[in-house]
Amino acid sequence: MDRGVSTIEARIADMAHGWRLDRALAQAVPTISRERLKVLIAKGNVVDPRGVPVRNASQKISAGEIFSVSVPEPEPAHNVAEAIPLSIVYEDEHLIVIDKPVGLVVHPAAGNPDGTLVNALLHHCAGQLSGIGGVARPGIVHRIDKDTSGLIVAAKHDRAHEGLARQFKAHTIDRRYLAIVAGLPVQGEGIVEAPLGRSSANRKKVAIVPGGKHATTRYRLVEPLNQAALVECRLETGRTHQVRVHMASIGHPLLGDQTYGRPRPVHRPILETLGFRRQALHAARLGFTHPINSNALSFDSEMPADMRELLGQLHV
């Protein structure tokens, strides 16, 4: 079945005189992202005032010109909407902030084709989904590991997605994690700045590698524990497994981390008694500028019960 197509008339504003076509159209039609417009231009879906398809996104245009933009309905995502309960911290017509529980995978992948946050959002946000790249889907801008709990934001449309993505790229998002680590950091605070990439020995693991992606983590001691510590880690970048790898690299792996740490003898019986088999990591704070109205937003999430229980067993 053919997808429906909507047509938008876009008049070039005076301020956009001499701009590139894709930039001027993004200004005239703010509900469609500039990247999406580039794709539509390349496919001949943008017609100039003479009725001729324009395929050059960098073409300079004049104020007052009216272009016709044909926008196909987003293709259905190859994921099933599922009625999975969500802990919603904030929601409006542009975005949604979720407090993700331990065990919930963010995005479908091999081994986890369903039962994910994306499946839950497809159900919850039915009819209000981002169409990034022309595919109907919730705008997943960042991810949290399956066994990490805490705050995550998703966009409901292209403009919100792009606005959030720019903030993540510029490292202006306030992302703070609470972690229970082995050992007591000698200094009360510090910075780990080490490039990360896939391990050459095990492609499923991340390692500090020369030429890897720049990654910076700031940490500070929150509470000393029994041969352990509760620390707050503030991410200046958001690389895969960043906190886990960085803290392990300075001799303080996260308790319960099955990939980057081994339990110390003093901690092993506590972890076994509690059945604690995941990294002790929680995304506790998420702050950003609203991509549409520019309001400053900040959200906090309480440490989950399993980490609070572990914390109680480790008090000196």
CORLIN-V89040 format. One record per residue. N is the residue number from 0. SS is DSSP state (h for helix, s for strand, l for the rest). Layout:
N	SS
N	SS
This chain:
0	l
1	l
2	l
3	l
4	s
5	s
6	s
7	s
8	s
9	s
10	s
11	l
12	l
13	h
14	h
15	h
16	l
17	l
18	l
19	s
20	h
21	h
22	h
23	h
24	h
25	h
26	h
27	h
28	l
29	l
30	l
31	l
32	l
33	h
34	h
35	h
36	h
37	h
38	h
39	h
40	h
41	h
42	l
43	l
44	l
45	s
46	s
47	l
48	l
49	l
50	l
51	l
52	s
53	l
54	l
55	l
56	l
57	l
58	l
59	s
60	l
61	l
62	l
63	l
64	l
65	s
66	s
67	s
68	s
69	s
70	s
71	s
72	l
73	l
74	s
75	l
76	l
77	l
78	l
79	l
80	l
81	l
82	l
83	l
84	l
85	l
86	l
87	s
88	s
89	s
90	s
91	l
92	l
93	l
94	s
95	s
96	s
97	s
98	s
99	s
100	l
101	l
102	l
103	l
104	l
105	l
106	l
107	l
108	s
109	l
110	l
111	s
112	l
113	l
114	l
115	l
116	h
117	h
118	h
119	h
120	h
121	h
122	h
123	h
124	l
125	l
126	l
127	l
128	l
129	s
130	l
131	h
132	h
133	h
134	s
135	l
136	s
137	l
138	s
139	s
140	l
141	l
142	l
143	l
144	l
145	l
146	l
147	l
148	s
149	s
150	s
151	s
152	s
153	s
154	s
155	l
156	l
157	h
158	h
159	h
160	h
161	h
162	h
163	h
164	h
165	h
166	h
167	h
168	h
169	l
170	l
171	l
172	l
173	s
174	s
175	s
176	s
177	s
178	s
179	s
180	s
181	s
182	l
183	l
184	l
185	l
186	l
187	l
188	s
189	s
190	s
191	s
192	s
193	l
194	l
195	s
196	s
197	s
198	l
199	l
200	l
201	l
202	l
203	l
204	l
205	s
206	s
207	s
208	l
209	l
210	l
211	l
212	s
213	l
214	l
215	s
216	s
217	s
218	s
219	s
220	s
221	s
222	s
223	s
224	s
225	l
226	l
227	s
228	s
229	s
230	s
231	s
232	s
233	s
234	s
235	l
236	l
237	l
238	l
239	l
240	l
241	h
242	h
243	h
244	h
245	h
246	h
247	h
248	h
249	l
250	l
251	l
252	l
253	s
254	l
255	l
256	l
257	l
258	l
259	l
260	l
261	l
262	l
263	l
264	h
265	h
266	h
267	h
268	h
269	h
270	h
271	h
272	h
273	h
274	l
275	l
276	l
277	l
278	l
279	l
280	s
281	s
282	s
283	s
284	s
285	s
286	s
287	s
288	s
289	l
290	l
291	l
292	l
293	l
294	l
295	s
296	s
297	s
298	s
299	s
300	l
301	l
302	l
303	l
304	h
305	h
306	h
307	h
308	h
309	h
310	h
311	h
312	h
313	h
314	l
315	l
